[in-house]
Amino acid sequence: MTTTFAPAAGGPAWLEVIRRDAALRLNELPVPSATEERWRYSPINDLDLATFTPAVAPRSAGAGAGAGATVADAAALVTMLDGFVVSVETAGLPTGVTIRLANELGADGIPGAFGSGEEDYLSALHHALAPSLLVIDVAAGVTVEEPIVLASSVSATDGILTAPWVRVVLGRGASAAIVELVTGGARTLTLSRTEFDLADGARLRHVALQETSEDAWHLARQVAVVGRDASITSFSVGLGAAYDRIETDVAVTGRGGSSTLRNLYLGTGTQVHDVRTLQDHAADHTTSDLLCKGAVADSARSIYTGTIRIRNGAVRSDAAQTNHNLVLGEHAQADSVPNLDINENDVRCSHGSTVGPVDEDQRYYLESRGIAPEVAERLLISGFFADALEQLPIPSAMGVVARALAARLAHLTAGLDDA
């Protein structure tokens, strides 16, 4: 799997230092292996980096342009292709909100704290190859009601490696909504990173929808730091990719801070959907709630590994973690590994998971009333996802998410019917 990549070039001096340092760390960090706990059950041993080449800057914004138009009433639309920003439309943004690339940040570099979570080989590779950094900065007290949409496409060119990097910074008491849409690809590899830095009292709503090619590998990292009385609500949906992995690490560092995480995935064929989460309570009187729901059919697999971490001093923390899986065929598989890491008393934590087929009594009830088997299957799976989908934190994104999920369900149940 190992290979040598030259760091990306261009941009301000501080960005080149980040890239260079990351490239040097590649020589020190272990190459990912399925024998490691963080890659357990995954197909990471099949990744041959030598077969991929970093994407080059697109000549135009043609490919993928307009992909974000499916979200109504967007405050801004950023179009990205292969990790490069190709257009920014900001007509609906209020004063106090800026969307800038790295070369517009000047010598001061990245605003706010620099993320959280442990670095591994692939995150260092991302930093070495990232073509730039997109920073969305919402000033203290500013509210952005309508979503800022990031429409990201991957070229249908075998063997390209893309490394998009987005950072969202909310000042004290600020509020914003972010929608990420990812489409396209072929036999491609995407290493994506999105960072959220929430100052005290800030509120962020976030939706991410991944619909890349079923030949693609899409490995996404979401990292958030949440301040005092601040809150993040993040909802991620994974439908595409041969290997779809999303790691979400949320550190609640201020008293009264909270995180709400929702993940949905739906797999067919030989897809692998891999969700890893960390609910990190680093302050007292903090809360977190996670619900992850998925369905796998054919020979698809899903992996959920989540950790609730309560640090020393984080008294009166309240954390919940739930994972439910539908297994829709004898060759499909779902693995669920919830974990607790508790280092304090006077806290409340709960976790649980279920893995099983569609309820046969419910199926029989529907079919006995004249509903075709494939329609009954679709209704039952839709019902399985419905309660989570109702919690989508950005109403204007419901249309694009619901249509994508319905199309995927139609494909899945057609396959089940043919079988």
N, C-alpha and C positions, 0 to 999 in steps of 0.2 A: 504494500500500500504506500510505502514512503516514496517520496520524490522530492525534487528541488524546484521551488518556484522563486523567481526574482520578485522582490516587493514591488507593489504598484508604485508608479511615479506621478509626480505633480501635486499641486496644492501647497499649502503653507508649510513652513519648516516644522511646526509641532506635529503635523500629521505625518510627515515623512519620518520623524523620530518614532512615532507610534508604530508605523509599518516596519521600520528597520529593527526595532526592539522585538517586535512580535516574530519576525523572521528568525532572529537569533534564538528565541525561546523554542522554536521548533526543534532545534538540536538537543534540547534538554527535556522536553516533555515526552511522555510515552505515547506511542502510536495507539489509537483506540483499538480495543480488542473486546470481543464478546465475553472474555473471561473476567473483565472488570464489572463491578456491580452496576455502574452507571450505563453500561452498554449490554447488560444482561438481556438475553432473549433476542437481541437485535441482529440484523444481517450485516453489521458493520465490517465483519471480516471479508465480505464480498466487495468492499469498496477498493478500487484500484485507482489511486489518484493520478498515476502515470498516464491514464487514458483521457485526462481532462486538461484543457487549456483555458487560462483566464480569458474572459470575454473582453473584447475591445470596444471602445466608445462607439455608439451607433452614429451613422451619418445623418439620420433624421429621426423625428419623433413618430414616424409613420406607424410602425408596429406597436400595437397595444394602445394607441391613442384612442380615447373615448371609452376605455374599459370601465372607468369610474362613473360614466354617465348613468349607470343603472341605479345609483344612489341619489335619491331626489334631494333637492334643496341643499346641495353641498356648499359649505362656506368657502372651500378652496379645493382644488384638484391638482395633485402632483402626479405626473405621469413618469414612470420609470421603465427603462428597458435594460435588461441584463445588469441591473445594479446601478446604472447611470441615470441621473435625472435629466429628462429631455424636455420637460415643459412644466411650468408652474402657473396656475391660474388662481388669483387671490381676490377676485372682485367682491366676494362676500365676507371678507375678513374684517373684524372691527379693529379700531386703533389699539395698539398694544400687543399685536400678534405679528411675529416675523417668521418667515420661512426662508432659511439661508443655507447655502452650501459652505463647505469648510473654508474655501478661499475667501468667503465674505465675513468670516468670523474674526479675522485679524490675528495679531500676535497673541492675544489672550487665550485663544483656543476654545476648548469645549466648556460651555457654561454648566455650572452645577457640579454635584458629585459625580464621580465616574463609575456609575453602575454598581453591581453587586454580584455575588456568586463566584464560584470557582472557575478558573480558566483551565481549559484542556487543549489538546493539540489542535482540534478543528476550530476552536474559537481564536486561537493564536493565528492559525492560517487565515481565518476571515480578516483579522486586523491587518495582516501582512498584505492581503490582496484587495481590500476594499478600495474602490476607485475614488470614493469621496465619503463625506459624512453629511447627511441632511439633518438640520436642526430646526425643530419647530419650537418656538419660544413664546409662551403666553405670560405676559407681565402680571404682576401681583394685582389681584382684584378684578381682572378681566374675565368675562364669561363669553365663551363661543358656543352658542346654542346648537347650530347646525354643524354637521361633521366636516372635518378636514379629511379628504379621501386620498389615499395613496394607492394608485392603480399601477401595479408592478407586473410587467410581462417578461417572460423568458423566451428568447429566440428558439425557433424550431430547428436548431442546428445541433446535431450530435456532438458530444464531447466538450461543450463549453461549461466553464465554471463561473458562477456569478456570486457576488458578495455584497449585497445591499446592506446599508448601515443607516439607521434612522434613530434620532434622539429627540425625545419630547420632554421639554422642561416647563413645568407649571410653577409660577410664582405663588407667593402666599395668598391664599384665598381664591386663586384662579380656578376656572372650570372649563373643560374642553371635551370634545368627542373626536375620536380618531377611528377611521375605517381603513383597513388594509385588504386589498383584493389582489390575489396572485394567480396568474393564468399563464398558459403557454408551456414551452419546453418540449424536449424530445428526450434523448438519452443524455440528460444534463444533470449537473450538480449545483444546487444553490445552498450556500451557507449564509443565512439571513440573521441579522441581529437588530432588535428593536429595544431601545432603552427608555425608561420612564423615570423622571425625577420629579417627585411631588413635594413641594414645600408645605409647611404647616397650613392646614385648612383647605388645601387644594382638592379638587374632585375631577377624576378622569374616567370617562366611559370609552371602552375600546372594543372593536369587533374586528376579527381577522378571518378571512375566508380563503382557503387554499384549494385551487382547482387545476393544478398543473397536469401535464401529460402523465399517463400511467407508465411511461418509461423513465420518468424523471426521479431523481432523489432530491427531496426538499427537506433540509435540516434547519429549523428555525430556533432561535434563542430569544426569549423575551425576559428582560431583566428590569425589575422595578424597585425603587426605594420610596417609601411612603412615610411622610412626616407626621407630626402631631395633629390629631383630628382630621387628617387627610384620608381620602378613600380612592381606591381603584376598583373598577368593575370591568373585567376583561372576559370576552366571549370568543373562543376560537373554534372554527369548524374546518375539519380536514376531510376532503373528498377525493382529491387527486393524488398523484405520485405513486411510484412503485414502492418507495420507502418515504413515508411522511413522518417526520419526527418534530415534535415541538417541546422544548424545555421552557418552563415558566418558573422563574425564581422571583418571589416577592418578599422583600424584607420590610417589615413594618417597624420603623425605628423611633416613632414618636408616640407618646401616650395618646390613647383614643383613636389611633389610626386603624384602618380596616382594609381588607382585600376580599373581593368576591370573584372567584374564578369559575368559568364554565367552559367545558370542552365537549364537542360532539365529533364523532368520526363514523364513517360508513365505508366498509371495504368489500371489494369483490375481487375475483380472479386470484392473483397471488400478492395483492397489496399487503403492505405491513404499515399499520398505523401505531405510532409510538408516542405516548404522552408521558412526560416526566415533570413533576411539579415539586416546588419547595415553598411551603408556607412558613416563613421565618419570623417569629415573634421576638423582637429585640427590645421591646419596651412593655411596660405594664398597661393593663386595661386595653389591650388590643384584641381585635377580632379578625378571623378569616373563615371563609366558607368556600368549599370546593365541591362541584358536582361534575363528574365526567361520565358521559354516556356514549356507548358505541355499539355498532352491529357489524358482524363479519359473516360473509357467505363464501361459497366455493372453497378455495384453499387460502383465503385471506387470514391474516393474523392481526391481533391487537395486543399492545403491551401498555399497561398503566403502572407506573411506579411513582408514588408520592410520599413525601415526608412532611410531617408537621414538626417543626422545631420550636421549642419553647426555651429561650435562653435564661440563664440565671438573672433574676431581677424582674422578669416579665410576669409578675403576679397578676392574678385576675384576668389572664388571657383566656380567650374562648375560641376554639378552633374545631372545625368540622370538615371531614373529608369523606366523599362518597363516590364510588365507581360502580356503574351497572353496565353489564355487557349482554348482548344477544348473540348467540352462536347459531347460525342459520344453516348449517350443513355439517356432515360428519367429518369433513376435512378442514373445517375452519377451527380456529383456536384463539382463545383470549386468555392472557395472563394478567393477573392483578396482584400488585405487591404494595399494600399500604404500610406506612412506617410511622412510628412515633419516636421522637427524640426529646424527652422531657427532662429539663434541668431545674425545675422549680416546683414548689408546692402551691396550693391554692390556685389551681388552674382547672379549666374544663376542656377536655379534648375527646373527640369521638371519630372513629373511622370505621368504614365497612365497605364490602364489595359483594357483588353477585355476578354469577356467570351461568347462563342457561338459555334454553331455546324459547321460542314463542309459546305462549300458553295454549296447549292443545284444546282445552275446553272452550276458550274464546274463539279459536279458529273454527271449531265444530259448530259453535253457535252461529257464527256468521255464514258459514257454508250451508247450514241447514235452512237458512232463510233465503237461499237462492243466490248468494253472492259468490261469484267465481273465485276459485282458489287463489289466483294471482292478485285479485283485488282485495280479498280478505287478508292476504299476507301484507300487502301494502298498507292497508288500514291499521293493522296491528303494529307494524313497525313505525308508522307515522305517529300513532298514539304513544309509543314508547318514547319518541323524541319530543312530543308536544309540550310537556310540562317545562322542559328545559328551554325550548325555543321561545316560549312565552316570556322568558326572562331576558331576552335580548335587550341590551341596555340602550340601543340607538334605534328608535322606531323606524326612521327613514331607511335603515339598512335591512329591514325585515323582508322587503320584496326580493332583493337579490339573494339573500340567504335562503329564503323559503323556496324560490324557484330552483336554485342549485340543488337543494336537498331533494325536492320533488323529482327533478330529472334523474338524480342518482338513484332514488328509490324505484323509479320506473324501470331503469336499466337493471337494477338488482332483482326485482320481482319478475321481470320478463325472463331473466336467466334461471330463476328458481322454477318458473313454470315450464320452461323448456326442458329442465332437468327431470 
